[in-house]
Structure formats: C-alpha cells, structure tokens
Amino acid sequence: MKLRMLIVIYLGILLLAACSSPPADPVETPSIEEAPAEEVADTPEPTEAPVQSEDEGPPEPTEEPAMPFELTSTAFKEGEPIPVQYSCDGEDISPPLAWGLPPEGTQSFALIIDDPDAPVGTWDHWIVFNIAANTYGLEEGLPITGINQIPGWISVAKNSWGRNDYGGPCPPGGTHRYFFKLYALDTTLNLDENADKKQVLSAMEGHILAETELMGTYSR
C-alpha cells in the first residue's frame, strides 16, 4: 500500500515538472514589409539618334587637293611679257612664283632662270636650290643671297654676273625669252656659295623626279 502511494506521488511530481517548463522561444519570421527589396539596376532611357538637317551638306574635305606640278606666276602668264619691275629697268626684284604638289619622295626643289637669246650664249639670271619640299612658291622680291644656314630652306648659286642673287631681264636690245625652270629632287644639294649653274646641274643628275617651266619675254 505504501509502495503504491510512493509511485503515485513520484509520477505526480514528474507531471508537474513537465507542465511547469517554459515553452521554447518561437522562431521569428520576417514579415513581407521587412524583407529586403530586390535592387533593380537603373536602365537609361532610350535616346533618339541625331537627325541631319536637310540644309547641311557633306563635310568639307580636309585634305589638300592634288594640283598638277606646274610653275605659274601672278605677274605674267606663259609666253607673256615680264613686267618691268622685275627687270634691270625697274626694281629688279624676283617675281612671285607658285607650283602644285610635287611627286612623292621630293626632298627639295631647284629653280633656274636663264636667257638662251643672249648674244654671248645662255645667260644665267637666278640659280636657287635646296628649296624646302613643303614650299609651294616664292614670294615677290625674295631677299636672299648666298648660302642659307638653315638646311633644306634655300641657297643661291652664282649667276652670270658672278653674284649670288637675282638678276632680272636686261637684254642689250630686242626681245629675249626667259625660262623659269623648276626641278623636284629626291635629295638636297651639298654645295657652297661658289657653285654655279653647271655645278648645280651636275649635282642634280640622277635625282630629278619631275620638272616644269614657265617662259616669259622682255624687250628693250
């Protein structure tokens, strides 16, 4: 009887202990409002391609047009009289000259002006060499004499007066022809102030890429 009572008491104590244990903490679940929103990458708004105006034409060309390699002057045309200011009767200054694009590989130019109608034979008026390859003309009254110290610019050989400068038309009488001959060379000439036309022509042999000439006349 006592043993049964002890068992009942023991079971009652166990039951009370089980009922008095605190319940386990509930697991918190985030609400929909608290859930982090998924980031969406910014998408740029579409832009319209520029539309060319009907008034706009094609872009202007930036490259220099290929002009023929011809020698010209604004002072006179082929076969025309040379104005007096470029002669010994006037200011005796060199006329303006211009030329087109030279052949590829041009390193310098040489210019020779002579008169084949002189009574003593061809008379040399101006022998210019080592004109820079990026030069497309010579201005009026170019004040140059002798050998320039800047390589590739311009040097002057001796003319028939024995001078390193320009000498304009100065015939003893009648009408003479004056040939302006321009040469495109694939080199520069290593000459000094004592050089004359013969030496310039000799140094140019085998180096002439192209040549052009302009002829004017002068009468006295």
C-alpha atoms as an extended CHARMM CRD file, in Angstrom:
* protein
*
       220  EXT
         1         1  MET       CA              0.0000000000        0.0000000000        0.0000000000  PROA      1               0.0000000000
         2         2  LYS       CA              2.7920000000        2.3990000000        0.9270000000  PROA      2               0.0000000000
         3         3  LEU       CA              4.7490000000        1.4140000000       -2.1600000000  PROA      3               0.0000000000
         4         4  ARG       CA              1.8190000000        2.2190000000       -4.4090000000  PROA      4               0.0000000000
         5         5  MET       CA              1.3650000000        5.5790000000       -2.7940000000  PROA      5               0.0000000000
         6         6  LEU       CA              5.0400000000        6.4290000000       -3.3460000000  PROA      6               0.0000000000
         7         7  ILE       CA              4.8100000000        5.5490000000       -7.0270000000  PROA      7               0.0000000000
         8         8  VAL       CA              1.7230000000        7.7560000000       -7.4870000000  PROA      8               0.0000000000
         9         9  ILE       CA              3.4490000000       10.6710000000       -5.7370000000  PROA      9               0.0000000000
        10        10  TYR       CA              6.5930000000       10.2480000000       -7.8820000000  PROA      10              0.0000000000
        11        11  LEU       CA              4.5820000000       10.2390000000      -11.0920000000  PROA      11              0.0000000000
        12        12  GLY       CA              2.7210000000       13.3270000000       -9.9890000000  PROA      12              0.0000000000
        13        13  ILE       CA              5.9490000000       15.1940000000       -9.3470000000  PROA      13              0.0000000000
        14        14  LEU       CA              7.2210000000       14.3580000000      -12.8850000000  PROA      14              0.0000000000
        15        15  LEU       CA              3.9640000000       15.5120000000      -14.4130000000  PROA      15              0.0000000000
        16        16  LEU       CA              4.0790000000       18.8300000000      -12.5670000000  PROA      16              0.0000000000
        17        17  ALA       CA              7.7050000000       19.4110000000      -13.6650000000  PROA      17              0.0000000000
        18        18  ALA       CA              6.8090000000       18.8250000000      -17.3150000000  PROA      18              0.0000000000
        19        19  CYS       CA              3.8920000000       21.2190000000      -17.2000000000  PROA      19              0.0000000000
        20        20  SER       CA              5.8720000000       23.9660000000      -15.4660000000  PROA      20              0.0000000000
        21        21  SER       CA              8.7720000000       24.0680000000      -18.1350000000  PROA      21              0.0000000000
        22        22  PRO       CA              8.7260000000       27.3640000000      -20.1540000000  PROA      22              0.0000000000
        23        23  PRO       CA              7.7400000000       26.9300000000      -23.7780000000  PROA      23              0.0000000000
        24        24  ALA       CA             10.5160000000       27.1390000000      -26.4040000000  PROA      24              0.0000000000
        25        25  ASP       CA             11.0920000000       30.5700000000      -27.9660000000  PROA      25              0.0000000000
        26        26  PRO       CA              9.0970000000       30.9260000000      -31.1210000000  PROA      26              0.0000000000
        27        27  VAL       CA             11.1250000000       31.3160000000      -34.4050000000  PROA      27              0.0000000000
        28        28  GLU       CA             10.7430000000       34.8150000000      -35.7520000000  PROA      28              0.0000000000
        29        29  THR       CA              9.9490000000       35.0490000000      -39.4200000000  PROA      29              0.0000000000
        30        30  PRO       CA             10.3590000000       38.3350000000      -41.2270000000  PROA      30              0.0000000000
        31        31  SER       CA              7.2220000000       39.9820000000      -42.4230000000  PROA      31              0.0000000000
        32        32  ILE       CA              6.7390000000       40.8270000000      -46.0500000000  PROA      32              0.0000000000
        33        33  GLU       CA              7.2850000000       44.5250000000      -45.2680000000  PROA      33              0.0000000000
        34        34  GLU       CA             10.6200000000       43.7920000000      -43.5680000000  PROA      34              0.0000000000
        35        35  ALA       CA             12.0090000000       41.5780000000      -46.3310000000  PROA      35              0.0000000000
        36        36  PRO       CA             14.7820000000       43.4040000000      -48.3080000000  PROA      36              0.0000000000
        37        37  ALA       CA             13.5580000000       44.5640000000      -51.6610000000  PROA      37              0.0000000000
        38        38  GLU       CA             15.4990000000       43.2470000000      -54.6800000000  PROA      38              0.0000000000
        39        39  GLU       CA             17.5850000000       46.0110000000      -56.2090000000  PROA      39              0.0000000000
        40        40  VAL       CA             16.8110000000       46.8700000000      -59.8190000000  PROA      40              0.0000000000
        41        41  ALA       CA             19.6210000000       48.2560000000      -61.9890000000  PROA      41              0.0000000000
        42        42  ASP       CA             18.9930000000       51.6760000000      -63.4320000000  PROA      42              0.0000000000
        43        43  THR       CA             18.2070000000       51.4420000000      -67.1270000000  PROA      43              0.0000000000
        44        44  PRO       CA             18.9750000000       54.5580000000      -69.1860000000  PROA      44              0.0000000000
        45        45  GLU       CA             16.1530000000       55.9440000000      -71.1450000000  PROA      45              0.0000000000
        46        46  PRO       CA             16.4880000000       55.3640000000      -74.8770000000  PROA      46              0.0000000000
        47        47  THR       CA             17.7850000000       58.3640000000      -76.8210000000  PROA      47              0.0000000000
        48        48  GLU       CA             16.9480000000       59.2210000000      -80.3700000000  PROA      48              0.0000000000
        49        49  ALA       CA             19.7320000000       59.2090000000      -82.9680000000  PROA      49              0.0000000000
        50        50  PRO       CA             20.6130000000       62.7110000000      -84.2260000000  PROA      50              0.0000000000
        51        51  VAL       CA             18.9320000000       63.5730000000      -87.4520000000  PROA      51              0.0000000000
        52        52  GLN       CA             20.9520000000       65.5310000000      -90.0170000000  PROA      52              0.0000000000
        53        53  SER       CA             19.2680000000       68.6520000000      -91.2390000000  PROA      53              0.0000000000
        54        54  GLU       CA             18.3520000000       68.7430000000      -94.8800000000  PROA      54              0.0000000000
        55        55  ASP       CA             20.2210000000       72.0550000000      -95.1550000000  PROA      55              0.0000000000
        56        56  GLU       CA             23.5070000000       70.5110000000      -94.0260000000  PROA      56              0.0000000000
        57        57  GLY       CA             25.6960000000       69.2520000000      -96.8250000000  PROA      57              0.0000000000
        58        58  PRO       CA             28.5180000000       66.7210000000      -96.6840000000  PROA      58              0.0000000000
        59        59  PRO       CA             31.5440000000       67.6250000000      -94.5060000000  PROA      59              0.0000000000
        60        60  GLU       CA             34.1470000000       69.8240000000      -96.1140000000  PROA      60              0.0000000000
        61        61  PRO       CA             37.2620000000       67.9490000000      -97.3020000000  PROA      61              0.0000000000
        62        62  THR       CA             40.3070000000       68.4860000000      -95.1070000000  PROA      62              0.0000000000
        63        63  GLU       CA             42.9690000000       67.1520000000      -97.4560000000  PROA      63              0.0000000000
        64        64  GLU       CA             44.6810000000       69.4750000000      -99.9000000000  PROA      64              0.0000000000
        65        65  PRO       CA             43.6010000000       68.7310000000     -103.4770000000  PROA      65              0.0000000000
        66        66  ALA       CA             46.2580000000       67.2330000000     -105.7450000000  PROA      66              0.0000000000
        67        67  MET       CA             47.1880000000       70.0320000000     -108.1380000000  PROA      67              0.0000000000
        68        68  PRO       CA             49.4270000000       69.3660000000     -111.1350000000  PROA      68              0.0000000000
        69        69  PHE       CA             53.1150000000       70.1040000000     -110.7620000000  PROA      69              0.0000000000
        70        70  GLU       CA             53.1480000000       73.2580000000     -112.8740000000  PROA      70              0.0000000000
        71        71  LEU       CA             55.0250000000       76.5190000000     -112.3970000000  PROA      71              0.0000000000
        72        72  THR       CA             52.9320000000       79.6810000000     -112.5670000000  PROA      72              0.0000000000
        73        73  SER       CA             53.1660000000       83.3750000000     -111.7020000000  PROA      73              0.0000000000
        74        74  THR       CA             50.5690000000       86.0070000000     -110.9350000000  PROA      74              0.0000000000
        75        75  ALA       CA             52.8240000000       88.5800000000     -112.6400000000  PROA      75              0.0000000000
        76        76  PHE       CA             52.7270000000       87.0700000000     -116.1460000000  PROA      76              0.0000000000
        77        77  LYS       CA             51.4580000000       84.0160000000     -117.9900000000  PROA      77              0.0000000000
        78        78  GLU       CA             53.2500000000       81.6090000000     -120.3020000000  PROA      78              0.0000000000
        79        79  GLY       CA             54.7630000000       83.4940000000     -123.2710000000  PROA      79              0.0000000000
        80        80  GLU       CA             53.6880000000       86.9150000000     -121.9830000000  PROA      80              0.0000000000
        81        81  PRO       CA             55.9790000000       89.9130000000     -121.3150000000  PROA      81              0.0000000000
        82        82  ILE       CA             57.5720000000       90.0770000000     -117.8840000000  PROA      82              0.0000000000
        83        83  PRO       CA             56.5610000000       93.3380000000     -116.1140000000  PROA      83              0.0000000000
        84        84  VAL       CA             59.2760000000       95.9950000000     -115.9430000000  PROA      84              0.0000000000
        85        85  GLN       CA             59.5760000000       95.9810000000     -112.1380000000  PROA      85              0.0000000000
        86        86  TYR       CA             61.2040000000       92.5490000000     -112.3600000000  PROA      86              0.0000000000
        87        87  SER       CA             63.8750000000       93.7720000000     -114.7910000000  PROA      87              0.0000000000
        88        88  CYS       CA             67.0030000000       95.8860000000     -114.5790000000  PROA      88              0.0000000000
        89        89  ASP       CA             64.9250000000       98.7810000000     -115.9070000000  PROA      89              0.0000000000
        90        90  GLY       CA             62.6830000000       98.6720000000     -112.8260000000  PROA      90              0.0000000000
        91        91  GLU       CA             63.1140000000       97.4860000000     -109.2400000000  PROA      91              0.0000000000
        92        92  ASP       CA             64.9900000000       94.3660000000     -110.3810000000  PROA      92              0.0000000000
        93        93  ILE       CA             63.1670000000       92.1500000000     -107.8710000000  PROA      93              0.0000000000
        94        94  SER       CA             62.2000000000       88.4950000000     -108.3020000000  PROA      94              0.0000000000
        95        95  PRO       CA             58.6150000000       87.8380000000     -109.4690000000  PROA      95              0.0000000000
        96        96  PRO       CA             56.1190000000       85.8110000000     -107.4230000000  PROA      96              0.0000000000
        97        97  LEU       CA             56.0990000000       82.1240000000     -108.3000000000  PROA      97              0.0000000000
        98        98  ALA       CA             53.8890000000       79.1980000000     -107.3430000000  PROA      98              0.0000000000
        99        99  TRP       CA             53.6640000000       75.4960000000     -108.1590000000  PROA      99              0.0000000000
       100       100  GLY       CA             51.4800000000       72.4630000000     -107.4630000000  PROA      100             0.0000000000
       101       101  LEU       CA             52.1290000000       69.3380000000     -105.4430000000  PROA      101             0.0000000000
       102       102  PRO       CA             55.3780000000       67.5760000000     -106.3850000000  PROA      102             0.0000000000
       103       103  PRO       CA             55.8530000000       63.8250000000     -106.8650000000  PROA      103             0.0000000000
       104       104  GLU       CA             56.0760000000       61.5880000000     -103.8100000000  PROA      104             0.0000000000
       105       105  GLY       CA             59.6120000000       61.4010000000     -102.4560000000  PROA      105             0.0000000000
       106       106  THR       CA             60.5120000000       65.0280000000     -103.2180000000  PROA      106             0.0000000000
       107       107  GLN       CA             63.1200000000       66.3120000000     -100.7680000000  PROA      107             0.0000000000
       108       108  SER       CA             63.8510000000       69.7440000000     -102.2610000000  PROA      108             0.0000000000
       109       109  PHE       CA             63.3800000000       71.9970000000     -105.2860000000  PROA      109             0.0000000000
       110       110  ALA       CA             65.8200000000       73.8210000000     -107.5420000000  PROA      110             0.0000000000
       111       111  LEU       CA             64.9290000000       76.8320000000     -109.6870000000  PROA      111             0.0000000000
       112       112  ILE       CA             66.9870000000       78.1200000000     -112.6070000000  PROA      112             0.0000000000
       113       113  ILE       CA             66.2020000000       81.2290000000     -114.6660000000  PROA      113             0.0000000000
       114       114  ASP       CA             68.2200000000       81.7930000000     -117.8180000000  PROA      114             0.0000000000
       115       115  ASP       CA             68.1370000000       83.6070000000     -121.1470000000  PROA      115             0.0000000000
       116       116  PRO       CA             69.1540000000       81.4900000000     -124.1620000000  PROA      116             0.0000000000
       117       117  ASP       CA             68.9240000000       84.5080000000     -126.5050000000  PROA      117             0.0000000000
       118       118  ALA       CA             71.8500000000       86.4360000000     -125.0130000000  PROA      118             0.0000000000
       119       119  PRO       CA             74.4890000000       87.3580000000     -127.6530000000  PROA      119             0.0000000000
       120       120  VAL       CA             77.2890000000       85.7220000000     -125.6200000000  PROA      120             0.0000000000
       121       121  GLY       CA             75.3270000000       82.4780000000     -125.0920000000  PROA      121             0.0000000000
       122       122  THR       CA             72.8820000000       81.4250000000     -122.3900000000  PROA      122             0.0000000000
       123       123  TRP       CA             72.8760000000       83.9640000000     -119.5590000000  PROA      123             0.0000000000
       124       124  ASP       CA             72.0590000000       82.7500000000     -116.0540000000  PROA      124             0.0000000000
       125       125  HSD       CA             69.8590000000       85.1120000000     -114.0240000000  PROA      125             0.0000000000
       126       126  TRP       CA             68.9990000000       83.1440000000     -110.8850000000  PROA      126             0.0000000000
       127       127  ILE       CA             70.0570000000       79.7030000000     -109.6140000000  PROA      127             0.0000000000
       128       128  VAL       CA             68.2120000000       78.7110000000     -106.4470000000  PROA      128             0.0000000000
       129       129  PHE       CA             68.4790000000       75.2920000000     -104.8010000000  PROA      129             0.0000000000
       130       130  ASN       CA             67.6030000000       73.4360000000     -101.5820000000  PROA      130             0.0000000000
       131       131  ILE       CA             64.1230000000       74.9830000000     -101.5440000000  PROA      131             0.0000000000
       132       132  ALA       CA             62.2380000000       73.0740000000      -98.8380000000  PROA      132             0.0000000000
       133       133  ALA       CA             59.9610000000       70.2710000000     -100.0810000000  PROA      133             0.0000000000
       134       134  ASN       CA             56.9390000000       71.7070000000      -98.2270000000  PROA      134             0.0000000000
       135       135  THR       CA             57.2750000000       75.0270000000     -100.0750000000  PROA      135             0.0000000000
       136       136  TYR       CA             54.7740000000       75.6900000000     -102.8740000000  PROA      136             0.0000000000
       137       137  GLY       CA             56.0330000000       79.0330000000     -104.1130000000  PROA      137             0.0000000000
       138       138  LEU       CA             58.3690000000       82.0010000000     -103.7030000000  PROA      138             0.0000000000
       139       139  GLU       CA             57.1290000000       85.4520000000     -102.7770000000  PROA      139             0.0000000000
       140       140  GLU       CA             57.8460000000       88.5710000000     -104.7690000000  PROA      140             0.0000000000
       141       141  GLY       CA             61.1580000000       90.3030000000     -104.0950000000  PROA      141             0.0000000000
       142       142  LEU       CA             62.6150000000       87.4380000000     -102.0870000000  PROA      142             0.0000000000
       143       143  PRO       CA             65.6600000000       88.9610000000     -100.3150000000  PROA      143             0.0000000000
       144       144  ILE       CA             68.0430000000       86.0140000000     -100.4470000000  PROA      144             0.0000000000
       145       145  THR       CA             71.7230000000       85.8760000000     -101.3230000000  PROA      145             0.0000000000
       146       146  GLY       CA             74.4100000000       83.2410000000     -100.9230000000  PROA      146             0.0000000000
       147       147  ILE       CA             74.0530000000       80.0080000000      -98.9800000000  PROA      147             0.0000000000
       148       148  ASN       CA             71.3780000000       79.9270000000      -96.3080000000  PROA      148             0.0000000000
       149       149  GLN       CA             72.4850000000       78.4330000000      -92.9990000000  PROA      149             0.0000000000
       150       150  ILE       CA             69.1720000000       76.6510000000      -92.4600000000  PROA      150             0.0000000000
       151       151  PRO       CA             69.3570000000       73.1730000000      -94.0860000000  PROA      151             0.0000000000
       152       152  GLY       CA             66.5610000000       72.4570000000      -96.5130000000  PROA      152             0.0000000000
       153       153  TRP       CA             65.4800000000       76.0850000000      -96.8910000000  PROA      153             0.0000000000
       154       154  ILE       CA             67.0830000000       77.9170000000      -99.8170000000  PROA      154             0.0000000000
       155       155  SER       CA             70.5070000000       78.7040000000     -101.2500000000  PROA      155             0.0000000000
       156       156  VAL       CA             71.6430000000       80.7280000000     -104.2710000000  PROA      156             0.0000000000
       157       157  ALA       CA             74.4760000000       79.8350000000     -106.6240000000  PROA      157             0.0000000000
       158       158  LYS       CA             76.4230000000       82.3420000000     -108.7400000000  PROA      158             0.0000000000
       159       159  ASN       CA             74.6790000000       83.7720000000     -111.7870000000  PROA      159             0.0000000000
       160       160  SER       CA             76.3980000000       85.0340000000     -114.9500000000  PROA      160             0.0000000000
       161       161  TRP       CA             77.2080000000       88.3520000000     -113.2260000000  PROA      161             0.0000000000
       162       162  GLY       CA             79.1790000000       86.3520000000     -110.6560000000  PROA      162             0.0000000000
       163       163  ARG       CA             76.6620000000       87.2610000000     -107.9300000000  PROA      163             0.0000000000
       164       164  ASN       CA             74.6740000000       85.0600000000     -105.5480000000  PROA      164             0.0000000000
       165       165  ASP       CA             71.3780000000       86.8510000000     -106.1070000000  PROA      165             0.0000000000
       166       166  TYR       CA             68.5610000000       87.5220000000     -108.5570000000  PROA      166             0.0000000000
       167       167  GLY       CA             69.2530000000       89.4930000000     -111.7280000000  PROA      167             0.0000000000
       168       168  GLY       CA             66.2380000000       90.4510000000     -113.8030000000  PROA      168             0.0000000000
       169       169  PRO       CA             65.9000000000       90.6360000000     -117.5870000000  PROA      169             0.0000000000
       170       170  CYS       CA             68.3660000000       93.1010000000     -119.0360000000  PROA      170             0.0000000000
       171       171  PRO       CA             68.8380000000       92.3900000000     -122.7540000000  PROA      171             0.0000000000
       172       172  PRO       CA             71.0710000000       94.6790000000     -124.8590000000  PROA      172             0.0000000000
       173       173  GLY       CA             68.2110000000       95.0360000000     -127.3120000000  PROA      173             0.0000000000
       174       174  GLY       CA             65.3460000000       93.2250000000     -128.9680000000  PROA      174             0.0000000000
       175       175  THR       CA             63.0660000000       90.6240000000     -127.3850000000  PROA      175             0.0000000000
       176       176  HSD       CA             64.5480000000       87.8300000000     -125.2930000000  PROA      176             0.0000000000
       177       177  ARG       CA             62.9720000000       84.7310000000     -123.7780000000  PROA      177             0.0000000000
       178       178  TYR       CA             63.4450000000       83.9470000000     -120.0930000000  PROA      178             0.0000000000
       179       179  PHE       CA             62.9130000000       80.3800000000     -118.9240000000  PROA      179             0.0000000000
       180       180  PHE       CA             61.9710000000       79.6940000000     -115.3150000000  PROA      180             0.0000000000
       181       181  LYS       CA             62.7780000000       76.0030000000     -114.7840000000  PROA      181             0.0000000000
       182       182  LEU       CA             61.6980000000       74.2250000000     -111.5990000000  PROA      182             0.0000000000
       183       183  TYR       CA             63.0280000000       70.7950000000     -110.6100000000  PROA      183             0.0000000000
       184       184  ALA       CA             61.6730000000       68.4170000000     -107.9420000000  PROA      184             0.0000000000
       185       185  LEU       CA             64.5960000000       66.4810000000     -106.4520000000  PROA      185             0.0000000000
       186       186  ASP       CA             64.7890000000       63.3870000000     -104.2730000000  PROA      186             0.0000000000
       187       187  THR       CA             67.7000000000       64.9030000000     -102.3310000000  PROA      187             0.0000000000
       188       188  THR       CA             69.2570000000       68.1740000000     -101.1810000000  PROA      188             0.0000000000
       189       189  LEU       CA             72.4380000000       69.5180000000     -102.7670000000  PROA      189             0.0000000000
       190       190  ASN       CA             75.6730000000       69.7850000000     -100.7980000000  PROA      190             0.0000000000
       191       191  LEU       CA             77.1150000000       72.8760000000     -102.4910000000  PROA      191             0.0000000000
       192       192  ASP       CA             78.6370000000       76.1570000000     -101.2990000000  PROA      192             0.0000000000
       193       193  GLU       CA             78.3650000000       79.7820000000     -102.4270000000  PROA      193             0.0000000000
       194       194  ASN       CA             80.9920000000       79.2570000000     -105.1310000000  PROA      194             0.0000000000
       195       195  ALA       CA             78.7600000000       76.8640000000     -107.0760000000  PROA      195             0.0000000000
       196       196  ASP       CA             77.4210000000       77.9210000000     -110.4770000000  PROA      196             0.0000000000
       197       197  LYS       CA             74.6770000000       76.5540000000     -112.7090000000  PROA      197             0.0000000000
       198       198  LYS       CA             76.9410000000       73.9250000000     -114.2310000000  PROA      198             0.0000000000
       199       199  GLN       CA             77.7590000000       72.5110000000     -110.7820000000  PROA      199             0.0000000000
       200       200  VAL       CA             74.1220000000       72.6320000000     -109.6900000000  PROA      200             0.0000000000
       201       201  LEU       CA             73.0250000000       70.7260000000     -112.8000000000  PROA      201             0.0000000000
       202       202  SER       CA             75.7870000000       68.1720000000     -112.2410000000  PROA      202             0.0000000000
       203       203  ALA       CA             74.7220000000       67.6330000000     -108.6110000000  PROA      203             0.0000000000
       204       204  MET       CA             71.0900000000       67.1700000000     -109.7100000000  PROA      204             0.0000000000
       205       205  GLU       CA             71.8850000000       64.3570000000     -112.1640000000  PROA      205             0.0000000000
       206       206  GLY       CA             70.0310000000       61.1900000000     -111.2580000000  PROA      206             0.0000000000
       207       207  HSD       CA             67.9070000000       62.9940000000     -108.6410000000  PROA      207             0.0000000000
       208       208  ILE       CA             65.2830000000       64.7680000000     -110.7850000000  PROA      208             0.0000000000
       209       209  LEU       CA             61.7920000000       63.3980000000     -110.0980000000  PROA      209             0.0000000000
       210       210  ALA       CA             59.9330000000       65.9570000000     -112.2130000000  PROA      210             0.0000000000
       211       211  GLU       CA             60.4420000000       69.3260000000     -113.8700000000  PROA      211             0.0000000000
       212       212  THR       CA             58.2700000000       72.1430000000     -115.1600000000  PROA      212             0.0000000000
       213       213  GLU       CA             58.9340000000       75.5370000000     -116.6820000000  PROA      213             0.0000000000
       214       214  LEU       CA             57.4000000000       78.9360000000     -117.3180000000  PROA      214             0.0000000000
       215       215  MET       CA             58.6130000000       81.2240000000     -120.1120000000  PROA      215             0.0000000000
       216       216  GLY       CA             58.2450000000       84.9910000000     -120.2440000000  PROA      216             0.0000000000
       217       217  THR       CA             59.6460000000       87.6050000000     -122.5840000000  PROA      217             0.0000000000
       218       218  TYR       CA             61.2100000000       91.0140000000     -122.1990000000  PROA      218             0.0000000000
       219       219  SER       CA             62.0050000000       93.6540000000     -124.8000000000  PROA      219             0.0000000000
       220       220  ARG       CA             64.2300000000       96.7510000000     -124.8460000000  PROA      220             0.0000000000
